């Protein structure tokens, strides 16, 4: 019996590493967000996805594009999407919108993949900057909450136009939707050398690195960087008002319905003006049947009207 128990324990010990290696997970999720002076974001994601021994056609990347704050809807515009492997070879993909997410379906529907695969996703975002009286904020959900597999490590950086690093306010949150747990680390790149290096194209930019390890399925990573006013382009108040109306058209539906009903009533619902004095008539109009007269009298048809009509 002791030998049998020892064999079982050894077998389990040998199987655990193999199971860990073959389980489906994201080995590395790396992102770089470049904030442009025109308030757009250029996002590049490098995803090392390990399918283990399972077979799939590819992955789904769900990017939130619709947000709600203080009862008002906000929509970001996502464009210029490209998907390739780490060697630059393009992947087949399609896009669709569902539940406030832009879904990128990546992979060949006629082929299966397994093992470690790398995906490089690039796209442009407009509308991810929040404007306040004393500062502007780049707010981005870098790692969405729709991943159904764990993420071993999520690292990334955001690059902003030249600004005084002392005036930057950096925040990074992780966990389930609504959680305020801070990330493992976030700091200006030059002050945090242990983080993965960030590529800054010129000296007129400032890089901030972020890091988070061991994200469970459904956990996200959100970054926010506050900049002084004037670093990023700010639309006029009329443009902001128009964007807000455009994102909340549902609230205009009652007003639009009322306007249409008023127009219909004005053109077709009001009594016509004859242009001559209206003279009261105390006798039944000519050429009308009893049932018609009965309806005109009380706006409903009664049995007596039908009897009179028959006679």
TAVEN-V669136 format. One record per backbone hydrogen bond with DSSP energy under -0.5 kcal/mol. NH is the residue of the N-H (numbers start at 1). CO is the residue of the C=O. If there is no record, write none. Layout:
# TAVEN-V669136
((NH | CO) (NH | CO))
This chain:
# TAVEN-V669136
((5 | 1) (6 | 2) (7 | 3) (8 | 4) (9 | 5) (10 | 6) (11 | 7) (12 | 8) (13 | 9) (14 | 10) (15 | 11) (16 | 12) (17 | 13) (18 | 14) (19 | 15) (20 | 16) (21 | 17) (22 | 18) (23 | 19) (25 | 50) (26 | 150) (27 | 25) (27 | 48) (28 | 48) (29 | 153) (30 | 28) (30 | 46) (31 | 155) (32 | 44) (33 | 157) (34 | 32) (34 | 42) (35 | 33) (35 | 159) (36 | 34) (36 | 40) (39 | 36) (41 | 125) (42 | 34) (43 | 41) (43 | 123) (44 | 32) (45 | 121) (46 | 30) (47 | 45) (47 | 119) (48 | 28) (48 | 46) (49 | 47) (49 | 117) (50 | 25) (50 | 48) (51 | 49) (51 | 115) (53 | 22) (54 | 51) (56 | 113) (59 | 106) (61 | 104) (62 | 60) (63 | 61) (63 | 102) (64 | 62) (65 | 100) (66 | 100) (67 | 74) (69 | 72) (72 | 69) (74 | 67) (76 | 65) (77 | 126) (78 | 76) (79 | 124) (82 | 122) (84 | 120) (85 | 89) (88 | 85) (91 | 83) (94 | 105) (96 | 103) (98 | 101) (101 | 98) (102 | 63) (103 | 96) (103 | 101) (104 | 61) (104 | 102) (105 | 94) (105 | 103) (106 | 59) (106 | 104) (107 | 92) (108 | 57) (109 | 107) (111 | 108) (113 | 56) (115 | 52) (117 | 49) (119 | 47) (120 | 84) (121 | 45) (121 | 119) (122 | 82) (123 | 43) (124 | 79) (125 | 41) (126 | 77) (127 | 39) (130 | 137) (132 | 135) (136 | 227) (137 | 130) (138 | 225) (139 | 128) (139 | 137) (140 | 223) (142 | 140) (142 | 221) (143 | 221) (144 | 142) (147 | 144) (151 | 215) (152 | 26) (152 | 150) (154 | 212) (155 | 29) (156 | 210) (157 | 31) (158 | 208) (159 | 33) (160 | 158) (160 | 206) (162 | 204) (167 | 164) (168 | 165) (169 | 226) (170 | 168) (171 | 224) (173 | 222) (174 | 181) (175 | 220) (179 | 176) (181 | 174) (183 | 172) (184 | 211) (185 | 211) (187 | 209) (189 | 207) (191 | 188) (192 | 188) (192 | 189) (195 | 192) (200 | 198) (201 | 199) (205 | 202) (206 | 160) (208 | 158) (209 | 187) (210 | 156) (211 | 185) (212 | 154) (214 | 152) (215 | 151) (216 | 214) (218 | 147) (219 | 216) (220 | 175) (221 | 143) (222 | 173) (223 | 140) (224 | 171) (225 | 138) (226 | 169) (227 | 136) (229 | 134) (231 | 228) (233 | 37) (240 | 236) (241 | 237) (242 | 238) (243 | 239) (244 | 240) (245 | 241) (246 | 242) (247 | 243) (248 | 244) (248 | 245) (249 | 246) (251 | 248) (252 | 249) (253 | 249) (253 | 250) (256 | 252) (257 | 253) (258 | 254) (259 | 255) (260 | 256) (261 | 257) (262 | 258) (263 | 259) (264 | 260) (265 | 261) (266 | 262) (267 | 263) (268 | 264) (269 | 264) (269 | 265) (270 | 265) (274 | 272) (279 | 277) (288 | 285) (293 | 289) (294 | 290) (295 | 291) (296 | 292) (297 | 293) (298 | 294) (299 | 295) (302 | 300) (306 | 302) (307 | 303) (308 | 304) (309 | 305) (310 | 306) (311 | 307))
